[in-house]
Amino acid sequence: MELFLLLKIIFIIGVVIALYAIARNLDIIKIILVYWKDLIFKK
């Protein structure tokens, strides 16, 4: 039970860090998505 609780806490911390990283890089992700969309639909 103790191990399960520890793993759950680590998982939640990991999710929070991942969401923070995505939020910080959202503008970069948007630029990449627009670039790929232009690349695909220009043909």
Summary of the structure (lengths in Angstrom):
residues: 43
radius of gyration: 17.5
end to end distance: 56.0
largest distance: 56.0
contacts: 76
relative contact order: 0.08
helix: 91%
strand: 0%
